Amino acid sequence: MMRFNKSSIVVPKACKHFKVTLKHTGTLPRTAMGHDWVLSSTADEAGIIEAGAKAGLGDNYIKPNDKRVIAHTKIIGGGQSASTTFKVSALKAGESYSFFCSFPGHAALMHGTLSLSK
Ligand SMILES: [Cu+2]
């Protein structure tokens, strides 16, 4: 299934850093069925995906230096894993964040929400 195994993540406010590890449990190579994990405000998601599709696989389907991206892994293929760590201070209480895969066409299914704990 082309899904993340979590549909929502709550980041504890007390943490300084938060690390996400993505494991690609499929078998297809990254060129055909690559996945990544990207975090942004929910409002920025569509724009990041659109710009990333133009950037292409060579840039991990993320426009270089896209300031809207809070954190992202590289695009990985079957059997691989990748991690990203971000500062919890980058998140605002009450703001809506989304995580998604920026491989073209994947975010409709590969999508979830992230928030800061109260
Ligand atoms: Cu994907």
Boltz pocket constraint, residues with backbone or C-beta under 6 A from the ligand:
constraints:
  - pocket:
      binder: B
      contacts: [[A, 33], [A, 34], [A, 35], [A, 36], [A, 101], [A, 102], [A, 103], [A, 106], [A, 110]]
      max_distance: 6.0
